[in-house]
Amino acid sequence: MLQAVLADPSLQRFGEYELSEIKDMTVDEAVVSNNHTIHAVGVIIERINENASMREVYNEVSEYLKNNI
Amino acid sequence: MLITSVTIRNFLCYYGENTFLLADGLTLLIGDNGDGKTTFFDALKWLLNTQNTRARLDLFSAMRKKELAIGESDVLSVSMAFEHNGEKSVEKSFKITRTGKGPDDFSVSEFSYIGKETVGTDRIKRPGDELINRCYDAFMQKFSMFQGESQLDVLNDETSFKRLIEEFSNLKDFETFVSYTEDFSKKSFRALKQERENDSKTAAEAKRIGGEIKNAEDKAAQFRSDVKRYSDSAQQYKKRLDSLEKNQESSEKLRDVNSRIDNLRKKLSMHKDLRYSVNLNTSLLDKMWILCAFPDILSDFQKKCADYDQQERLVEKEWIKKKTAERVKKETLAEIKAITHHGELRWDIPDRQTMEQMIEAKRCWVCGHPAPVGSDEYNYMVQRLEEYKKKISPIEPESQKEESCFENSFVPELHTMSIRMDGLEAQAVSRKSSDITERLELEVKLDGIIVDLEKQIEELDAERSRIVTQSNGQSEDTLEKNFNDYMGFNKLYKQALDNLHDAEDDLKRETDKLADLKKQLAELPGTGMVEVYNRVNQCFEKIFNAFKGAKEANLTQFLADLETVANAYLDKLNLEDFHGVVHLRQSVNSNGEVVAAIELRSEDGSIVHHPSGSQETTMYMSVLFAISELTTKERKENYPLFFDAPTSTFDSTKIESFYNVVDSLDKQCIITTKDFVLPNGDLNEKALDKLTCRVYRLKKDAGFARGALETIKTTVTVRKN
């Protein structure tokens, strides 16, 4: 799923990353990525898989982006 | 999920305990009609039905019930052992006890529905319904247990098929992510808007754009609601049309047949009127029937008259000749006698005038003697004058008659009559006789036409019955109504589509406007946190769109793979026969969800609207097999497939292909069938030897009485392991 989402051309342009960077990338790797877009997607996937609530995930990712974007 | 065994005890024709060990591939249960194939299926369905938790005496083996003495008991049970994340089993059972001598004198007790599962090293009891709902719920049963071919069309139900795809693709997972990220995108936009409105430099402009955004959102919501409404209507009309279309052909045929019957009935009525108008009353027959033979009789009569006339003329000619000869002879003799007679003058000497003068003068001037009145001389002169007069007077009819050859002139009269009758009179009589003949012939002709028309109506009536019988249980009135409904719904459907397109255009326009306004809001000059919120919102929006796109791409890819694999199966199942191409059509339903429907198409892309029974069956089976193959590859949960008599519309080639395909499937399949049973009751061993599957033979025990249910018992034997 991670690759399918990150492969989106528009997201790729916005996040300024290359396809080669995300090839074979795992969710764990995405979560520790320095690229804020890749990181945000990784956290969303990880936290939803952990059954975190919508508010929790939003706050977490939103705070991260506000501080890093 | 893998079913390892099924045990049936005292369930209908399954007397005592019968265990089926099922292969992880194909298991065939072969039996003829009434040998217990469908009962096997029914027993499984009864076991797996979590809603049915009551004992039913009518399910108990009649043979076993008959054997039980008063006070004796026995148990009916159906159980299944299976692998599904560990070993599990489920059993449904109840006990009956005979309470009297009557056929239904039993008490029913101890109903139980128990599941068991192995957890670690422990065997733990579970409620049967809970275990089945967890491992093999009604939805999965619906898509894996097929009784006959007609049940396969569950795949054509849009919602069910969507759920099936969700079950076996990652679609369901994506939906949660899409829903979450959509919410994040909205939240971040609200935060951005708030931040803009709080920024003194852009507050006024942000509020204006914000107001317009609000308006655009309201309008978009309204148009979205319109789209949903019109889409719902269009789908409902389409569903109704599809349903009507199934019978539309029958409706049209019925309408055509009815119209032809009406026309024929009108013709029949007209011909019957004509038939009854043929005047065959007694008067006609009494007065005229005798005239029928008139022309023949007249002809015969004329011929006879002519013959008689000819004969008579010949006879008369002879007679005249003879008489003439006699008269000449007589006259000659008289003349000779007169000449030779002494003192006797010829009758014409003296002549009449002289004679009358002599009588008047009362003197004979021949001899010179006086002849006073009354004297002999006077009397002699008077006599001579009378003789003279007689001689010269015309021939009296009587004397003529006397002299005629025939006393009566019947023959000439008849001949004259026959000639006279041959003219206009004969024609008039002939017309009357031919009128009778024509009327009789017309009657026969009309009778023939009436019989023919009645036969045609009878055939059309039978055709009408056939159409009604073959129209999925629709009555004739319903079919007639369907035809009119179809026209009406078609109009409504087109109208709903037009409205939908208009609403979609409006929605797109408003959505574009909304995007433009959001862009304007995003592009407002801002500093510090406004710009941060702007970037955060853009990021969330991009992430939402990426998840949405990935979900759609995932579905598209899954359907494309499914389509490819399904078509490969379709090809295998239809060797040397037209089978078309399975197409999985994607569409968006009224809830905005992407759904898919199965269609059979020709290679040029046109839809095969009325596939045959076997084409439809193989199409659905191909999709089922393809789902199974793809899910096995992706290590999703696999489910067995049950088919009861799945090949009833198949020809022998297709049957062979079908078993070859299912035999090679990497999937558990249990099929009950009468294929492979030869007309003499033996199994087609040669055909079975080609398969690698496990085979059970189901057979009614010999010696059953045809009218007694309690004598029916199915014997189960393993034919092939």
Contacts between the chains, C-beta under 8 A, distances in Angstrom:
chain1	res1	chain2	res2	distance
A	1	B	170	6.9
A	1	B	173	6.8
A	1	B	174	7.1
A	1	B	177	7.3
A	1	B	550	6.8
A	4	B	550	3.8
A	4	B	553	6.5
A	4	B	554	6.4
A	5	B	177	7.9
A	5	B	543	7.4
A	5	B	546	4.6
A	5	B	547	5.6
A	5	B	550	4.8
A	6	B	546	7.3
A	7	B	550	7.6
A	8	B	542	7.5
A	8	B	545	6.8
A	8	B	546	3.5
A	8	B	549	5.4
A	8	B	550	6.9
A	10	B	542	5.8
A	10	B	545	6.4
A	10	B	546	7.2
A	11	B	542	4.7
A	11	B	543	6.5
A	11	B	545	7.4
A	11	B	546	4.2
A	14	B	538	6.6
A	14	B	539	6.8
A	14	B	542	4.7
A	15	B	539	8.0
A	15	B	542	7.7
A	36	B	539	7.3
A	37	B	539	6.3
A	37	B	542	7.5
A	37	B	543	7.4
A	40	B	539	6.3
A	40	B	543	6.2
A	41	B	543	6.0
A	41	B	546	7.5
A	44	B	177	7.0
A	44	B	180	6.9
A	44	B	181	6.6
A	44	B	184	7.8
A	44	B	543	6.9
A	45	B	177	7.1
A	48	B	176	6.2
A	48	B	177	6.1
A	48	B	180	5.9
A	54	B	180	5.6
A	54	B	183	5.8
A	54	B	184	8.0
A	57	B	180	6.4
A	57	B	184	7.5
A	58	B	183	7.2
A	58	B	184	5.0
A	58	B	187	5.7
A	61	B	184	6.9
A	61	B	540	7.8
A	62	B	184	7.5
A	62	B	187	7.6
A	62	B	188	6.5
A	62	B	191	7.8
A	62	B	536	6.3
A	62	B	540	7.8
A	65	B	535	7.4
A	65	B	536	4.4
A	65	B	539	5.7
A	65	B	540	7.8
A	66	B	532	5.6
A	66	B	533	7.5
A	66	B	536	5.8
A	69	B	532	6.3
A	69	B	535	4.6
A	69	B	536	6.0
A	69	B	539	6.5
